[in-house]
Amino acid sequence: MSKKPPAPVSARRTLGPVADLERHLPSDWWRTLFNSLYLKTDGDVVENVQNTSREAELIIRCTGLEPTDRILDLCCGQGRHAMELAKRGYQNIMGIDRSRYLIRLARKRAAQLGLRVEFREGDARKLRLPEDFFNLVVVMGNSFGYFDSEDEDVAVLEGIRRMLKPGGTVVLDLVDGEWMRNNFEKRSWEWIDENHFVCRERSLASDGMRLVSREVVVHAERGVIADQFYAERLYPRDRIIELLDYLGFTSVRFHGHINAFSDRDQDLGMMAHRMFITATAPFTIRKSRNGVPLFPEVMVLLGDPNLPDQVKRDGRFNPEDLETLLKLKEGMSLLKEYKFQYLENHASLFTELRANPPKFIFNLCDEGFNNDANMEPHIPAILDMLGIPYSGASSACLSLCYNKNFVRSIAASMDIPVPAETYFHPDDMTATLPSVFPALVKPNFGDGSLGITQNAVVNSMEDLINYLQTLRTDLPGCPILIQEFLEGTEYSVGIIGNPGLNVRVLPVLEVDYSDLDPELPKILGYESKWLPDSPYWQKLKYREAQLSSEQQQKLIDYSMALFERLGCRDYARIDFRMDAMGEVKLLEMNPNPGWCWDGKLNMMASFGGIQYHDLLRLILEAAQERIAEERSKNRNDLNRIGEISA
């Protein structure tokens, strides 16, 4: 570690003597505290090789960790525990921390040491990670208890519980709150290197539940360079065990106390006399405290089988579509905790909803209002206007994702690989057409692969011009995308849930083209979805993808990032395909994806042992959990406004 100071331009203003530390405490102090200065003030402990080695040994000994287990180092800081475990042969490690500075430092150090550890930024309360994924989650170095309220700490534990596989282990390394309450140093000071010293003050918060600290860091020549406040909750052993038990963790064990080593052997602060606790994730998680859904009475909104439908074969509902509706209703009948009604008549849809608004709508109308795919966003817009809560994506999300070119641009801005693409409007006769073949030609707007047939894969300029003319006739005025044709393996990722709440990533699906005639382009087009006599319908198969842990995690990371950025809710499907060089690129983002019994989403669920009716239940639960959380937040916001007004 360099001994050079951060070299501020000038000294900073200090507050001088402060009578009440708590009054000066920022509610989000943890957003800015953990920087290069933190590694100076606390480096005697958190950069101490002896501490890191001993704590890694404790983790291994107390958890029975296996080399292939998936490990999450939550609030990992500069990644010292994650990298120490990687040095010892553990292969699947991720570190997450809120501090951009510390995460960048962790990545740099891991690269220098040749260690394969994934480090990323993230808020411990709202992690974009799949459910039932990790074997072990560790929260080391007294990194638990930073937030204003205990409820936020509980949210962190709930997130850990969701991310752990059933039977997985959580490790908590946190200060013994009862001991610290009676033994903290009210004032101290020490030299932290040859140029800097730090003065510390501490006091209990007004409720006695947090220890508020102040650090004034001084450079010998430049003067004060930081005057900062922070606080941590003081959990007695009985209280943290009580919280773990309340959340369903089992086998809660206290393994004794840790006293840190220090290079300076002076003020250890909150790193002194810490508890080392493990607990096991439950095998079952109750979705609600009383087992009753928030909305047991559900109106299911569907397409209208009596109206034309441009997307479907012959422009109308067919026997296979009616069978899909029958299978849906059979599945719904198995969800005994709910009572369902069905609304299919679009002619009276708005009138019925306004006259007798249901308490909750399961929005499965992916055909769009009046079976017009362009009007799929109109359904949630109507429900929002009428104040009716519903499942799935909002109108804004559906409108955004309906524009494939917009989604591609957003993905590219997030460093998610996308195919090369040209946007072409059929009325623009002066456009320059790409000359790289093979290429895929498809409408920028559309649903159900309308406009994407086997002829959409073109191998020459003549093929391209001919297919553009076909689309100009079939879909007049619709902008066209001309993309590089991705010839590699095709995958789909299914997500159920919402970031910060329960999120389940289904097993990844792979499209198997091996039985398809080699002369036909390998593509999931209109024929594969709507034409039973087509070889695409008859020959294509789907299977669970065989991916390395690293490849699978990359697909999940891309999918979760897009899910959140594009504002998806409750469930979505994201499609990818490899190019000729083996790089995975985004094909499409599908909010409110096909829910039918023989669709991709249900296939992915079946790979994970989830039956069709349970898939429907999971989507319902995700939507109702989200709505309950939104209502709770709104109530809390109103209460805060009331307190401020008073």
BASE-976320 format. One record per residue (C-alpha): residue number from 1; x, y, z. Coordinates in steps of 0.2 Angstrom, whole numbers. Each point is the difference from the previous one (the first is absolute). Layout:
<pts>
{NUM; {X; Y; Z}}
...
</pts>
This chain:
<pts>
{1; {0; 0; 0}}
{2; {7; 17; -5}}
{3; {5; 12; 14}}
{4; {-4; 15; -10}}
{5; {-15; 11; 7}}
{6; {-15; 3; -11}}
{7; {7; 17; -4}}
{8; {-15; 11; 2}}
{9; {2; 17; -7}}
{10; {-4; 9; 16}}
{11; {-5; -4; 18}}
{12; {-19; -3; 3}}
{13; {-11; 8; 12}}
{14; {-3; -8; 16}}
{15; {-16; 2; 11}}
{16; {10; 3; 16}}
{17; {-7; -7; 16}}
{18; {-16; -9; -2}}
{19; {-12; -2; 15}}
{20; {-11; -13; -9}}
{21; {8; -12; -12}}
{22; {-16; -8; -6}}
{23; {-7; 17; -6}}
{24; {14; 1; -13}}
{25; {-1; -18; -6}}
{26; {-5; -2; -18}}
{27; {-14; -13; -3}}
{28; {11; -7; -14}}
{29; {17; 2; 7}}
{30; {6; -17; -7}}
{31; {-2; 7; -18}}
{32; {16; 11; 1}}
{33; {10; -7; 15}}
{34; {8; -15; -8}}
{35; {14; 8; -11}}
{36; {19; 1; 0}}
{37; {0; 9; 17}}
{38; {-10; -14; 8}}
{39; {14; -12; -5}}
{40; {12; 12; 10}}
{41; {-10; 2; 15}}
{42; {-5; -18; 2}}
{43; {14; -8; -10}}
{44; {8; -7; 16}}
{45; {-14; -12; 1}}
{46; {-8; -2; -17}}
{47; {16; -1; -10}}
{48; {8; -12; 13}}
{49; {5; -16; -8}}
{50; {0; -9; 17}}
{51; {-19; 5; 3}}
{52; {-5; -5; -18}}
{53; {8; -17; 1}}
{54; {-7; -4; 17}}
{55; {-17; 5; -5}}
{56; {0; -10; -16}}
{57; {5; -16; 10}}
{58; {-15; 4; 12}}
{59; {-12; 0; -15}}
{60; {7; -16; -7}}
{61; {0; -9; 17}}
{62; {-17; 6; 5}}
{63; {-10; -3; -16}}
{64; {8; -16; -8}}
{65; {3; 10; -16}}
{66; {3; -10; -15}}
{67; {12; 6; -15}}
{68; {-15; 0; -12}}
{69; {-12; 9; 11}}
{70; {-7; 17; -6}}
{71; {6; 13; 12}}
{72; {-7; 18; 2}}
{73; {11; 12; 10}}
{74; {-13; 14; 3}}
{75; {7; 17; 5}}
{76; {16; -7; -5}}
{77; {10; 17; 1}}
{78; {17; -2; -9}}
{79; {-4; -18; -2}}
{80; {13; -7; 12}}
{81; {-11; -15; 6}}
{82; {-5; -5; -18}}
{83; {17; 0; -6}}
{84; {7; -9; 15}}
{85; {-13; -14; -4}}
{86; {5; 0; -18}}
{87; {18; -2; 4}}
{88; {-5; -16; 10}}
{89; {-8; -8; -15}}
{90; {-18; 6; 1}}
{91; {-6; 2; -17}}
{92; {-17; 9; -1}}
{93; {1; 16; 10}}
{94; {-9; 17; -2}}
{95; {3; 16; 10}}
{96; {-13; 14; 1}}
{97; {3; 17; 8}}
{98; {-9; 17; -1}}
{99; {17; 9; -2}}
{100; {6; 3; -17}}
{101; {17; 4; 5}}
{102; {2; -16; 10}}
{103; {-7; -11; -13}}
{104; {12; 7; -13}}
{105; {14; -3; 11}}
{106; {-6; -18; 3}}
{107; {0; -3; -19}}
{108; {17; 7; -2}}
{109; {8; -10; 14}}
{110; {-9; -16; -6}}
{111; {7; 3; -18}}
{112; {17; 3; 7}}
{113; {0; -17; 10}}
{114; {-8; -9; -15}}
{115; {-16; -5; 11}}
{116; {-17; -3; -8}}
{117; {-12; 9; 12}}
{118; {-14; 10; -7}}
{119; {-2; 17; 9}}
{120; {-15; 12; -3}}
{121; {-8; 15; 7}}
{122; {-17; -3; 9}}
{123; {-11; 6; 15}}
{124; {-2; -15; 12}}
{125; {-18; 4; 2}}
{126; {-5; -1; -19}}
{127; {11; -13; -8}}
{128; {-3; -6; -18}}
{129; {5; -18; 3}}
{130; {-10; -16; -3}}
{131; {-9; -9; 14}}
{132; {7; -17; 7}}
{133; {17; 3; -8}}
{134; {14; 1; 13}}
{135; {6; -13; 12}}
{136; {8; 13; 12}}
{137; {-3; 18; 3}}
{138; {13; 9; 11}}
{139; {-2; 17; 8}}
{140; {17; 3; 8}}
{141; {9; 14; 9}}
{142; {-15; 8; 9}}
{143; {-8; 5; -16}}
{144; {-18; -3; 7}}
{145; {-10; 13; 8}}
{146; {4; 16; -10}}
{147; {-18; 6; -4}}
{148; {-12; 11; 9}}
{149; {-12; -13; 5}}
{150; {0; -18; 5}}
{151; {-13; -3; -13}}
{152; {14; 4; -13}}
{153; {11; -13; 8}}
{154; {-14; -13; 0}}
{155; {-1; 4; -19}}
{156; {18; -5; -2}}
{157; {-3; -16; 9}}
{158; {-15; -4; -10}}
{159; {10; 3; -16}}
{160; {13; -12; 6}}
{161; {-13; -13; 4}}
{162; {-7; 1; -17}}
{163; {17; -1; -9}}
{164; {5; -15; 11}}
{165; {-4; -18; -6}}
{166; {-11; -9; 12}}
{167; {13; -7; 13}}
{168; {13; 13; -4}}
{169; {9; 10; 13}}
{170; {1; 19; 5}}
{171; {15; 6; 10}}
{172; {-2; 16; 10}}
{173; {16; 8; 8}}
{174; {-6; 15; 10}}
{175; {4; 9; 16}}
{176; {-8; -6; 16}}
{177; {-12; 14; 3}}
{178; {-2; -2; 18}}
{179; {19; -1; 4}}
{180; {3; 16; -11}}
{181; {-14; 9; 8}}
{182; {9; -1; 16}}
{183; {18; 1; -6}}
{184; {2; 12; -14}}
{185; {13; 13; 1}}
{186; {-8; 18; 0}}
{187; {16; 8; -6}}
{188; {16; -5; -8}}
{189; {13; 5; -12}}
{190; {15; -8; -9}}
{191; {12; 2; -14}}
{192; {-5; -10; -15}}
{193; {17; 3; -10}}
{194; {14; 12; 0}}
{195; {-11; 14; -6}}
{196; {-18; -3; 6}}
{197; {-8; -2; 17}}
{198; {-19; -3; 4}}
{199; {-10; 7; 15}}
{200; {-16; -10; 4}}
{201; {-15; 4; 11}}
{202; {-14; -13; 3}}
{203; {-17; 1; 9}}
{204; {-16; -11; 1}}
{205; {-14; 6; -11}}
{206; {-16; 7; 9}}
{207; {-8; -17; 0}}
{208; {15; -9; 6}}
{209; {0; -12; -15}}
{210; {14; 7; -10}}
{211; {18; 6; 3}}
{212; {3; 17; -9}}
{213; {18; 3; -4}}
{214; {9; 16; -7}}
{215; {17; 0; -8}}
{216; {11; 15; -3}}
{217; {14; -4; -11}}
{218; {15; 12; 0}}
{219; {15; 1; -11}}
{220; {15; 7; 9}}
{221; {3; 14; -13}}
{222; {-17; 3; -9}}
{223; {-11; -1; 15}}
{224; {-17; -8; 1}}
{225; {-4; -11; -15}}
{226; {-16; -9; 6}}
{227; {-13; 3; 14}}
{228; {-12; -15; -2}}
{229; {-14; -8; 10}}
{230; {-6; -18; -1}}
{231; {-10; -12; 11}}
{232; {-3; -18; 2}}
{233; {-14; -10; 9}}
{234; {5; -9; 16}}
{235; {-8; -17; -1}}
{236; {1; -11; 16}}
{237; {2; -18; -4}}
{238; {-18; -5; 5}}
{239; {-7; 13; -12}}
{240; {9; -5; -15}}
{241; {-4; -18; 3}}
{242; {-18; 5; 3}}
{243; {0; 9; -18}}
{244; {8; -15; -8}}
{245; {-13; -12; 8}}
{246; {-15; 12; -5}}
{247; {6; -1; -18}}
{248; {0; -19; 0}}
{249; {18; -3; 1}}
{250; {4; -16; 10}}
{251; {16; -7; 9}}
{252; {5; 17; 6}}
{253; {17; -2; 8}}
{254; {11; 12; 10}}
{255; {18; -5; -3}}
{256; {8; 12; 12}}
{257; {8; 17; 0}}
{258; {13; 8; -12}}
{259; {13; 13; 6}}
{260; {9; 8; -15}}
{261; {19; 2; -2}}
{262; {6; 17; -3}}
{263; {16; 6; -8}}
{264; {-1; 16; 12}}
{265; {-8; -9; 15}}
{266; {-10; 14; 5}}
{267; {-19; 5; -2}}
{268; {-9; -15; -8}}
{269; {-17; 8; 0}}
{270; {-14; -11; -6}}
{271; {12; -13; -6}}
{272; {3; -5; 18}}
{273; {-9; -15; 9}}
{274; {-10; -6; -15}}
{275; {-12; -15; -1}}
{276; {2; -13; -13}}
{277; {-17; -8; -3}}
{278; {-6; -12; -13}}
{279; {-18; -6; -5}}
{280; {-8; -11; -13}}
{281; {-12; 6; -13}}
{282; {-18; -9; 1}}
{283; {-6; -13; -12}}
{284; {-17; 9; -2}}
{285; {-4; 19; 1}}
{286; {-17; 6; 4}}
{287; {-6; 13; -13}}
{288; {-11; 9; 13}}
{289; {-1; -1; 19}}
{290; {-17; -7; 1}}
{291; {1; -10; -17}}
{292; {-14; 10; -8}}
{293; {3; 10; -16}}
{294; {-2; 19; 0}}
{295; {-13; -2; -14}}
{296; {-9; -17; 1}}
{297; {-13; 5; -12}}
{298; {8; 2; -18}}
{299; {-7; 6; -16}}
{300; {10; -8; -15}}
{301; {1; 11; -15}}
{302; {2; -9; -17}}
{303; {-1; 3; -18}}
{304; {-17; -1; -9}}
{305; {-2; -16; -9}}
{306; {-15; 7; -10}}
{307; {10; 14; -8}}
{308; {12; -1; -14}}
{309; {19; -2; 4}}
{310; {13; 5; -13}}
{311; {14; -9; 9}}
{312; {-9; -17; 1}}
{313; {-1; -13; -15}}
{314; {-14; 5; -12}}
{315; {-2; 16; 10}}
{316; {-11; -8; 14}}
{317; {0; -11; 15}}
{318; {3; -18; -5}}
{319; {-3; -17; 9}}
{320; {17; 1; 8}}
{321; {-3; 17; 7}}
{322; {-16; -6; 8}}
{323; {9; -15; 7}}
{324; {13; 13; 7}}
{325; {-15; 9; 9}}
{326; {-7; -16; 6}}
{327; {17; -6; 7}}
{328; {2; 17; 9}}
{329; {-17; -1; 9}}
{330; {4; -18; 5}}
{331; {16; 6; 8}}
{332; {-8; 14; 8}}
{333; {-13; -12; 8}}
{334; {14; -8; 10}}
{335; {4; 16; 9}}
{336; {-12; -2; 14}}
{337; {5; 16; 9}}
{338; {-7; 10; -14}}
{339; {-17; 3; -7}}
{340; {1; 4; -19}}
{341; {-12; 9; -12}}
{342; {4; 2; -19}}
{343; {-2; 15; -11}}
{344; {1; -3; -19}}
{345; {-13; 12; -8}}
{346; {10; 15; -5}}
{347; {-16; 9; -7}}
{348; {-6; 3; 18}}
{349; {17; -1; 9}}
{350; {2; 18; 4}}
{351; {-18; 2; 6}}
{352; {1; -16; 11}}
{353; {16; 5; 8}}
{354; {-6; 18; 4}}
{355; {-17; -6; 6}}
{356; {6; -14; 11}}
{357; {19; 2; 2}}
{358; {8; -16; 7}}
{359; {12; 0; 14}}
{360; {14; -7; -11}}
{361; {3; -5; -18}}
{362; {11; -14; -6}}
{363; {4; 8; -17}}
{364; {3; -14; -13}}
{365; {-7; 10; -14}}
{366; {16; 0; -11}}
{367; {-10; 0; -15}}
{368; {-3; 19; 3}}
{369; {-17; 10; 2}}
{370; {-12; -7; -14}}
{371; {14; -13; -4}}
{372; {10; 14; -8}}
{373; {18; -3; 5}}
{374; {4; 18; -2}}
{375; {-12; 3; 14}}
{376; {7; -11; 13}}
{377; {6; 15; 10}}
{378; {-17; 7; 0}}
{379; {-6; -14; 12}}
{380; {11; 5; 15}}
{381; {-3; 18; -4}}
{382; {-19; -2; 2}}
{383; {3; -10; 16}}
{384; {11; 15; 7}}
{385; {-13; 12; -5}}
{386; {-13; -10; 9}}
{387; {11; -2; 15}}
{388; {-1; -19; -1}}
{389; {16; -10; 6}}
{390; {6; -13; -13}}
{391; {14; -12; -4}}
{392; {14; 3; -12}}
{393; {8; 14; -9}}
{394; {-6; 18; 0}}
{395; {-6; 9; -16}}
{396; {17; 9; -1}}
{397; {10; -15; 1}}
{398; {-10; -9; -13}}
{399; {1; 15; -12}}
{400; {19; 1; 3}}
{401; {3; -19; -3}}
{402; {-12; 0; -15}}
{403; {13; 11; -9}}
{404; {14; -13; -3}}
{405; {12; 14; -6}}
{406; {-2; 9; 16}}
{407; {4; -15; 11}}
{408; {15; -4; -10}}
{409; {7; 18; 2}}
{410; {-3; -1; 19}}
{411; {8; -17; 1}}
{412; {15; 6; -9}}
{413; {2; 15; 12}}
{414; {0; -13; 14}}
{415; {15; -9; -9}}
{416; {-11; -15; -4}}
{417; {5; -7; -16}}
{418; {-13; 3; -15}}
{419; {1; -5; -18}}
{420; {5; 12; -13}}
{421; {-16; 9; -7}}
{422; {-6; 12; -13}}
{423; {-17; 9; 3}}
{424; {-10; 2; -17}}
{425; {-16; 8; -3}}
{426; {-9; -8; -15}}
{427; {-5; 17; -7}}
{428; {18; 7; 0}}
{429; {6; -5; -17}}
{430; {17; 9; 2}}
{431; {6; -11; 15}}
{432; {16; -10; -1}}
{433; {-3; -18; 1}}
{434; {13; -11; 9}}
{435; {10; -12; -10}}
{436; {5; -13; 13}}
{437; {-8; -16; -1}}
{438; {-8; -11; 6}}
{439; {-12; 13; 8}}
{440; {-16; -1; 9}}
{441; {-14; 12; -5}}
{442; {-14; 3; 12}}
{443; {-13; 14; 5}}
{444; {5; 12; 13}}
{445; {-17; -2; 8}}
{446; {-10; -16; 2}}
{447; {-5; -15; 10}}
{448; {-1; -18; -2}}
{449; {14; 0; -13}}
{450; {-11; 8; -13}}
{451; {10; 5; -15}}
{452; {14; -13; 4}}
{453; {0; -15; -11}}
{454; {13; -12; -7}}
{455; {2; 13; -14}}
{456; {5; 13; 13}}
{457; {17; -7; 0}}
{458; {8; 7; -16}}
{459; {16; -4; -9}}
{460; {2; 13; -14}}
{461; {-6; 17; -5}}
{462; {-13; -7; -11}}
{463; {-7; -10; 15}}
{464; {0; 15; 11}}
{465; {-9; 11; -13}}
{466; {-13; -13; -3}}
{467; {-4; -2; 19}}
{468; {0; 18; 3}}
{469; {-14; 1; -13}}
{470; {-9; -14; 8}}
{471; {0; 9; 17}}
{472; {-5; 16; -9}}
{473; {-15; -9; -6}}
{474; {-5; -10; 15}}
{475; {4; 14; 13}}
{476; {-1; 17; -8}}
{477; {9; 14; 8}}
{478; {9; -11; 13}}
{479; {18; 4; 2}}
{480; {12; -15; -4}}
{481; {16; -6; 9}}
{482; {13; -8; -10}}
{483; {12; -10; 12}}
{484; {15; -11; -1}}
{485; {-7; -18; 1}}
{486; {6; -8; 16}}
{487; {4; -18; -5}}
{488; {5; -7; 17}}
{489; {-10; -8; 14}}
{490; {-16; 9; 6}}
{491; {-5; 2; 18}}
{492; {-14; 6; 10}}
{493; {0; 7; 18}}
{494; {-16; 0; 10}}
{495; {-2; 12; 15}}
{496; {-14; -1; 13}}
{497; {-1; 13; 14}}
{498; {6; 18; 3}}
{499; {17; 7; 5}}
{500; {1; 3; 18}}
{501; {-13; -13; 3}}
{502; {-1; -18; -5}}
{503; {9; -3; -16}}
{504; {1; -17; -8}}
{505; {10; -4; -16}}
{506; {-6; -15; -8}}
{507; {12; -13; -8}}
{508; {6; 7; -16}}
{509; {-8; -7; -16}}
{510; {10; -5; -16}}
{511; {-9; -2; -17}}
{512; {5; -16; -9}}
{513; {0; 1; -19}}
{514; {9; -16; -3}}
{515; {-15; -9; -8}}
{516; {-4; 14; -11}}
{517; {4; -1; -19}}
{518; {17; 7; -2}}
{519; {-6; 10; -15}}
{520; {-12; 10; 11}}
{521; {7; 14; 10}}
{522; {1; -3; 18}}
{523; {-13; 13; 7}}
{524; {-15; 1; 11}}
{525; {-11; 9; -11}}
{526; {-19; 1; -4}}
{527; {-1; -18; -6}}
{528; {7; -7; 16}}
{529; {-14; 8; 10}}
{530; {-16; 0; -10}}
{531; {1; -13; -14}}
{532; {-2; -18; 6}}
{533; {4; -7; -18}}
{534; {17; 9; 0}}
{535; {17; -10; 2}}
{536; {4; 14; 13}}
{537; {-15; -5; 10}}
{538; {3; -19; -1}}
{539; {19; -1; 1}}
{540; {6; 13; 12}}
{541; {4; -5; 18}}
{542; {4; 8; 16}}
{543; {11; -5; 14}}
{544; {9; 6; 15}}
{545; {16; 9; -5}}
{546; {16; -8; 5}}
{547; {11; 15; 5}}
{548; {15; 3; 10}}
{549; {-3; 10; 17}}
{550; {8; 15; -8}}
{551; {-10; 0; -16}}
{552; {-16; -3; 10}}
{553; {4; 15; 12}}
{554; {3; 11; -15}}
{555; {-17; -3; -8}}
{556; {-8; 2; 17}}
{557; {9; 16; 3}}
{558; {-5; 8; -17}}
{559; {-18; -6; 3}}
{560; {-2; 7; 18}}
{561; {8; 17; -6}}
{562; {-12; 1; -14}}
{563; {-15; -5; 10}}
{564; {4; 14; 12}}
{565; {5; 14; -12}}
{566; {-15; -3; -11}}
{567; {-12; 0; 14}}
{568; {-6; -18; -2}}
{569; {-11; -7; 14}}
{570; {-5; -17; 7}}
{571; {6; -10; -15}}
{572; {10; 1; -16}}
{573; {9; -10; -13}}
{574; {17; 5; -8}}
{575; {6; -8; -16}}
{576; {19; -1; -5}}
{577; {10; -8; -13}}
{578; {18; -3; -3}}
{579; {9; 7; -16}}
{580; {12; -10; -10}}
{581; {14; 4; 12}}
{582; {-9; -6; 15}}
{583; {-5; 17; 8}}
{584; {-18; 1; 7}}
{585; {-10; 14; -7}}
{586; {-17; 6; 5}}
{587; {-15; -5; -12}}
{588; {-15; 7; 9}}
{589; {-8; 6; 16}}
{590; {-17; -7; 4}}
{591; {-10; 7; 14}}
{592; {-16; -9; 3}}
{593; {7; -15; -10}}
{594; {-11; -14; -6}}
{595; {-8; -9; 15}}
{596; {-8; -15; -10}}
{597; {3; -18; 6}}
{598; {11; -4; -15}}
{599; {10; 16; 0}}
{600; {18; 4; 4}}
{601; {-3; 6; 18}}
{602; {-9; -15; 5}}
{603; {13; -11; -8}}
{604; {13; 9; 11}}
{605; {-10; -2; 15}}
{606; {-2; -19; -3}}
{607; {19; -1; -1}}
{608; {0; 6; 18}}
{609; {-14; -13; 5}}
{610; {-13; 14; 0}}
{611; {-17; -6; -6}}
{612; {-11; 12; -11}}
{613; {-12; 5; 13}}
{614; {14; 4; 12}}
{615; {8; 11; -13}}
{616; {-17; 9; -1}}
{617; {0; 1; 19}}
{618; {18; 7; 0}}
{619; {-4; 14; -12}}
{620; {-16; 4; 11}}
{621; {10; 0; 16}}
{622; {14; 11; -8}}
{623; {-13; 13; -6}}
{624; {-9; 1; 17}}
{625; {16; 0; 10}}
{626; {5; 15; -10}}
{627; {-16; 9; 2}}
{628; {0; -3; 19}}
{629; {17; 7; 1}}
{630; {-5; 16; -10}}
{631; {-15; 3; 11}}
{632; {11; -2; 16}}
{633; {13; 12; -7}}
{634; {-14; 13; -5}}
{635; {-7; -2; 18}}
{636; {17; 3; 7}}
{637; {3; 15; -11}}
{638; {-17; 8; 5}}
{639; {4; -3; 18}}
{640; {17; 9; -2}}
{641; {-9; 15; -9}}
{642; {-12; 0; 15}}
{643; {14; 1; 13}}
{644; {9; 14; -10}}
{645; {-16; 10; -1}}
{646; {-3; -2; 18}}
</pts>
